[in-house]
Amino acid sequence: MILNDRQIYRSRQNGVALLVLAILIAFTVTAYYFSNISLLQVELENDKQTRTALAKARQALLSYAVTHWQSNDRLSLIGQLPCPDSNNATPEGEQNAPCGAAYANAIGYFPWRTLNIDALYSGDGECLLYAVSPAYKSAPVAAINPDSFGQFQIVDSAGAVVLGNIPEDRPVAIIFAAGKALGGQARNHVNNSLCGLDYGNIAAYLDDDGTTDNAAIDIAVNNVIDRFVHKYDGSEQGANPLNDSLVTVTHEDLWQVLDSSITSADFNIAMKNLTEAVAMCFAAYGLNNIDNNLPMPAALDLNGGEYRRNTDYDDSANFTTAFAGRLPYNVSSANAVSGVVGTPNIYSNAFCDAIDLPSTIAINENINFSNDAGSDNGEYFDLWQNWKDHFFYAVSNRFKPDGGGSAAACDPGGSDCVDVSGTKYAAIIFFSGLKQVGQSRYAPPFEADEKNVISNYLENGNPADFPDNSGTGDYDIVGGASNDVMFCIREDMSVVECL
């Protein structure tokens, strides 16, 4: 069959149309495919940036813990972390201290400027957020030592704890990367700011998945363990979407990088000097009354008080039993009968300043316990404050607040004075170092009290005389591994290391 020109033209048109249609379909499929690839790539890049930012922030925080105390040459700062950036009282990225109540968690922006790094952003362009436990924040100060635990836990989508069931695993700090704003989150970024200056609006960044609210920290409420959940596959969908990422610094993480700091020769010397200086302070108390009388100990369990709080270390008003216990801070019961004119806080008295240690004849340390006074700017008081739960004290019956003291010397063969290797003393100050194998030092309000068990601190038979109801005791060092430091107060109120 012979086709005419019109048929040939139509056939060509149909062919071109089919070709165009095929090309359009191919372009559409390709565009769809590559748009999905692009979205996936963007998502992957965002996740990568988020992970990188969180890792850098975590490392900066650990580095700060290691170098901060060194650069300030203050052992009392070991373990301390900055407060968050929580208001505009300081430049962006600078910590705002104090942060919250004494034993409350704190939250805000990550304090990058304080850590001497640049601002860090999540893959969605948000500055990182940061929460810190009370024992570790720079202010207000709560006792910080390796027996201080965090107040955070990480949970799964059902609210079950996956990190922090035991105190050693509980995070002391958490760094958050907020994802893009979800429904109901209204973020109020300030123009020309690095991080938005959106203080007090944490709920617009951290999410509530219906079981766990990541923004629920109340910085005014003490003794709370706050819980957090991070995003997981499918968590950005549903009625309560979640896109928060986070990293933690656990108690174990922090003290692992600080191990060389608290086991160094310099640290051990400083704590030995502190113990001797404390003994000198108590001996000076004895010299400031007629009979060289000394305070009674505080109870091992502080009568249910708070181990982190100085003012709960009260000397006993009972002068007939419990002659061994914790080292008191408040000595008002002794003041009432010993004739000492001074403040109830023994360390704030002038006789506890300008202390020259007798063990270092060639050096005048000029140690001061009055906070922020003297040549050491109260460093020894701050150091004692952090480690006060490690100090213990035994006083002789003869040298108790109403005991007569120097009116009659200790009977060498009697039982009215404490004894170390056959030598009688008026009192003994003990410092217990890092816990040994088999010792555990958990404390309320989150765990049962183990700090009221003296064998969790002292070794080599020394716990046997706590509490000492007779006013005497055999505190012989019997050998073996021990990190107890002991300084004795003689009858004339001089101080010597008891070995």
Order of alpha helices (4+ residues) and beta strands (2+ residues): alpha-beta-beta-beta-beta-beta-beta-beta-alpha-alpha-alpha-beta-alpha-alpha-beta-beta-beta-beta-beta-beta
